[in-house]
Each structure stands twice: as C-alpha cells, then as structure tokens.
Amino acid sequence: MEPRIDHIQITVKNLAEAEIFYDKLMPILGFDLAKKSKGRSEAHDFDAIEYVHPNIVIGLNSPRKQFANETVHRRKPGSLHHLAFNAKSPAEVDALYPLVVATGAEIVNPPQYYPQHGEKYYALFFKDPQGIKLEIM
C-alpha cells in the first residue's frame, strides 16, 4: 500500500459556527464549495459537512449530545493536535496569510521560518473560532 490519506473527520463543538468559518477557509486551501456536501448519520447521532477535493476530503462532525459542552483542547488524548496544509512555497504561504486573516482565524504565529522543524520549514499557524489549530506550511 502507498500511504495516502483519503479523508479526515473532525468533531467540532458547534457545526453551524464551524461551517461559516470553513466556508471562507476551504476555498483558500483549494477546495470548491460546489463540491461541499452535508448529511446526517442517525445510527451514529451526528451531522456532517464534507469539503471534497480530489486529493482529500475534510469532514466536520457535530458532537454527541453528552459531549456538547466539552472544551476543545488539542492536547487531550485522542484529539487532533493540528492539521497542516502544504503550500508550494514560502511565497504562497505569504500570499495566503491575509486571506486567512480575513476569515477571522486567530493567528497563532504569522508566516516565518521554524528551523526547529527543518532548515526550510516555513509556516503560518492559526486556529479556527473553536480552537482547532491549523497550519499552512
């Protein structure tokens, strides 16, 4: 098998709030909103929104009722620490930066080199409105 991620499903605290943010962010990352889909899994008690791209599907799920008041924290066991998207170059990261700012994302660190991750590691770190950490590198 060749390792390749087909899809990622992320449970968010508030699906309606997440949709507003991700509808702004995903086109910046190359997703076509015309390919966005929504659905409900009665058997698993969640609603989902999926942003579909030929390379990957990013899905957002609503939480189960008993977890609806839990706080989002990337350091909890089983949690998503962060999700990184690969840009073509540092110049592309720089060009995307003001677009990410315009989504209302919380900027954790603006575009810069992170030599602790590699000599040529250049990235932008930000969080969605619910505290999920994202990166463009």
PAKOLKE-445937 format. One line per 3 residues: number of its first residue (from 1); their letters; for each residue z, x, y of N, C-alpha, C. Coordinates in steps of 0.02 Angstrom, whole numbers, plus 50000, padded with zeros to 5 digits. Layout:
PAKOLKE-445937
NUM = A = Z,X,Y,Z,X,Y,Z,X,Y | ...
//
This chain:
PAKOLKE-445937
1 = MEP = 50000,50041,49941,50000,50000,50000,50000,50044,50062 | 49964,50022,50112,49966,50055,50177,50015,50017,50220 | 50066,50051,50248,50115,50015,50288,50084,49986,50352
4 = RID = 50092,49922,50360,50068,49888,50420,50109,49824,50428 | 50134,49812,50486,50174,49752,50498,50126,49695,50514 | 50134,49640,50478,50093,49581,50488,50123,49537,50543
7 = HIQ = 50188,49525,50539,50220,49482,50589,50294,49499,50595 | 50321,49481,50652,50392,49489,50666,50416,49422,50693 | 50470,49397,50667,50501,49335,50690,50568,49353,50721
10 = ITV = 50579,49333,50783,50641,49348,50819,50675,49282,50836 | 50738,49276,50815,50776,49217,50834,50803,49227,50904 | 50789,49180,50947,50811,49183,51017,50865,49131,51029
13 = KNL = 50903,49140,51080,50957,49093,51096,50930,49026,51121 | 50880,49030,51165,50853,48970,51196,50776,48975,51192 | 50746,48936,51148,50674,48941,51136,50633,48920,51196
16 = AEA = 50655,48868,51231,50617,48845,51290,50617,48898,51345 | 50674,48930,51357,50678,48984,51407,50636,49044,51384 | 50639,49060,51321,50601,49117,51295,50526,49104,51303
19 = EIF = 50504,49044,51290,50433,49028,51295,50407,49041,51366 | 50445,49022,51416,50423,49033,51485,50413,49107,51498 | 50460,49149,51476,50455,49221,51487,50397,49251,51446
22 = YDK = 50395,49235,51381,50345,49266,51337,50274,49242,51352 | 50267,49183,51381,50201,49161,51403,50175,49205,51460 | 50220,49235,51498,50199,49283,51550,50189,49352,51522
25 = LMP = 50232,49372,51475,50230,49441,51449,50174,49452,51399 | 50163,49407,51353,50118,49421,51298,50045,49435,51320 | 50018,49401,51370,49951,49420,51393,49948,49492,51420
28 = ILG = 50002,49515,51450,50006,49584,51474,49999,49633,51415 | 50026,49612,51358,50025,49655,51298,49962,49644,51255 | 49916,49604,51280,49852,49595,51245,49846,49533,51202
31 = FDL = 49894,49488,51206,49892,49425,51167,49855,49371,51207 | 49817,49330,51173,49780,49275,51202,49822,49211,51193 | 49843,49181,51248,49885,49121,51243,49849,49063,51210
34 = AKK = 49783,49064,51208,49746,49011,51174,49759,49013,51098 | 49784,49070,51074,49799,49077,51002,49873,49067,50987 | 49911,49048,51037,49983,49033,51028,49989,48969,50988
37 = SKG = 50038,48967,50943,50049,48906,50905,50123,48889,50905 | 50137,48825,50892,50206,48801,50888,50214,48761,50824 | 50274,48762,50798,50287,48722,50738,50361,48713,50725
40 = RSE = 50375,48675,50675,50444,48662,50655,50450,48670,50580 | 50502,48703,50557,50517,48708,50486,50579,48666,50473 | 50569,48606,50449,50625,48561,50434,50669,48591,50380
43 = AHD = 50638,48622,50329,50676,48650,50273,50724,48704,50295 | 50706,48741,50348,50748,48796,50371,50780,48783,50439 | 50769,48723,50465,50801,48700,50527,50787,48746,50587
46 = FDA = 50722,48759,50600,50707,48796,50661,50638,48776,50687 | 50632,48783,50753,50568,48776,50787,50542,48846,50798 | 50476,48853,50800,50447,48920,50809,50388,48918,50857
49 = IEY = 50380,48974,50891,50320,48986,50932,50293,49052,50907 | 50228,49055,50895,50198,49117,50871,50142,49138,50919 | 50144,49202,50938,50093,49233,50978,50051,49274,50931
52 = VHP = 49988,49253,50923,49945,49281,50871,49895,49331,50901 | 49892,49389,50871,49844,49442,50888,49816,49467,50822 | 49754,49491,50820,49727,49516,50756,49769,49572,50725
55 = NIV = 49807,49609,50766,49847,49664,50739,49917,49644,50717 | 49944,49591,50747,50013,49570,50731,50027,49501,50760 | 50073,49467,50728,50097,49403,50755,50171,49413,50774
58 = IGL = 50188,49394,50835,50257,49396,50858,50280,49323,50863 | 50332,49307,50824,50358,49239,50823,50427,49236,50853 | 50441,49180,50886,50507,49166,50913,50534,49105,50878
61 = NSP = 50595,49108,50854,50626,49052,50819,50687,49028,50857 | 50700,48963,50852,50762,48936,50879,50819,48952,50831 | 50880,48957,50857,50936,48971,50812,50959,48909,50774
64 = RKQ = 50994,48919,50720,51027,48863,50686,51082,48838,50732 | 51098,48774,50726,51148,48744,50771,51214,48782,50770 | 51236,48804,50712,51302,48837,50709,51301,48906,50743
67 = FAN = 51242,48933,50758,51237,48998,50791,51214,48992,50864 | 51204,48933,50888,51175,48922,50955,51216,48952,51011 | 51281,48959,51002,51323,48987,51055,51339,49061,51046
70 = ETV = 51310,49092,50996,51320,49164,50984,51287,49204,51041 | 51315,49262,51056,51285,49305,51106,51233,49350,51073 | 51183,49367,51111,51132,49415,51088,51158,49485,51099
73 = HRR = 51158,49525,51048,51177,49595,51055,51139,49636,51004 | 51102,49684,51027,51058,49723,50984,51095,49769,50936 | 51159,49778,50945,51197,49823,50902,51235,49786,50847
76 = KPG = 51226,49720,50842,51257,49682,50788,51218,49696,50723 | 51252,49701,50667,51215,49711,50604,51163,49655,50594 | 51104,49675,50573,51050,49628,50561,51010,49610,50623
79 = SLH = 51030,49636,50680,50996,49619,50743,50936,49665,50755 | 50890,49641,50794,50834,49682,50817,50861,49728,50872 | 50856,49793,50861,50880,49841,50912,50834,49839,50972
82 = HLA = 50770,49848,50961,50719,49838,51013,50651,49837,50980 | 50603,49812,51018,50534,49807,50994,50490,49847,51042 | 50454,49896,51015,50413,49940,51057,50339,49926,51047
85 = FNA = 50303,49922,51102,50230,49914,51101,50198,49979,51124 | 50145,49998,51091,50112,50062,51103,50056,50054,51153 | 50062,50088,51209,50009,50091,51260,49963,50149,51244
88 = KSP = 49905,50150,51275,49857,50204,51262,49875,50269,51296 | 49913,50264,51352,49927,50324,51391,49985,50311,51439 | 50015,50364,51466,50065,50353,51519,50036,50314,51579
91 = AEV = 49973,50324,51594,49942,50287,51650,49941,50212,51635 | 49931,50193,51572,49932,50122,51555,50003,50094,51561 | 50053,50133,51540,50123,50112,51548,50136,50100,51622
94 = DAL = 50115,50146,51664,50125,50139,51737,50090,50078,51764 | 50029,50064,51741,49991,50006,51765,50023,49941,51743 | 50055,49940,51685,50087,49880,51659,50155,49867,51692
97 = YPL = 50186,49919,51717,50253,49913,51746,50260,49857,51798 | 50218,49854,51850,50227,49800,51899,50214,49731,51869 | 50172,49727,51818,50159,49664,51785,50221,49641,51746
100 = VVA = 50255,49688,51714,50317,49672,51678,50371,49650,51728 | 50376,49686,51784,50424,49667,51836,50411,49595,51858 | 50348,49577,51867,50330,49509,51890,50349,49455,51841
103 = TGA = 50361,49471,51778,50381,49420,51729,50454,49400,51738 | 50491,49439,51776,50562,49426,51783,50605,49465,51734 | 50574,49511,51698,50611,49552,51649,50663,49594,51685
106 = EIV = 50717,49608,51650,50768,49654,51676,50745,49724,51658 | 50732,49765,51707,50710,49834,51694,50771,49876,51677 | 50771,49905,51617,50825,49948,51595,50812,50019,51620
109 = NPP = 50751,50043,51609,50730,50108,51634,50656,50103,51653 | 50637,50123,51713,50567,50121,51733,50527,50174,51694 | 50462,50172,51700,50421,50221,51663,50440,50293,51679
112 = QYY = 50451,50331,51626,50467,50402,51633,50463,50435,51564 | 50465,50501,51565,50466,50539,51502,50536,50539,51472 | 50539,50535,51407,50602,50538,51369,50596,50594,51318
115 = PQH = 50607,50657,51339,50596,50714,51294,50642,50712,51232 | 50697,50676,51236,50741,50671,51177,50707,50632,51120 | 50653,50595,51136,50615,50558,51085,50550,50594,51066
118 = GEK = 50536,50648,51099,50474,50685,51087,50446,50711,51152 | 50412,50767,51147,50388,50802,51207,50344,50758,51252 | 50304,50715,51222,50257,50674,51261,50277,50600,51262
121 = YYA = 50341,50585,51248,50364,50515,51244,50374,50488,51314 | 50333,50441,51334,50334,50410,51400,50342,50335,51390 | 50391,50305,51421,50405,50235,51406,50437,50197,51464
124 = LFF = 50432,50133,51459,50464,50084,51502,50509,50042,51457 | 50572,50035,51474,50619,49993,51437,50640,49934,51480 | 50641,49875,51449,50660,49814,51485,50688,49763,51437
127 = KDP = 50720,49712,51465,50749,49658,51424,50720,49591,51446 | 50713,49546,51397,50694,49478,51414,50754,49442,51443 | 50747,49381,51469,50803,49347,51501,50863,49334,51454
130 = QGI = 50853,49339,51389,50907,49327,51342,50939,49391,51317 | 50916,49448,51342,50946,49512,51325,50913,49550,51269 | 50855,49528,51245,50820,49563,51192,50783,49622,51224
133 = KLE = 50795,49682,51197,50767,49743,51227,50696,49753,51200 | 50651,49769,51247,50581,49782,51233,50561,49848,51265 | 50505,49875,51241,50482,49939,51265,50406,49941,51264
136 = IM = 50378,49973,51313,50307,49992,51312,50306,50067,51316 | 50277,50099,51266,50278,50172,51261,50209,50200,51249
//
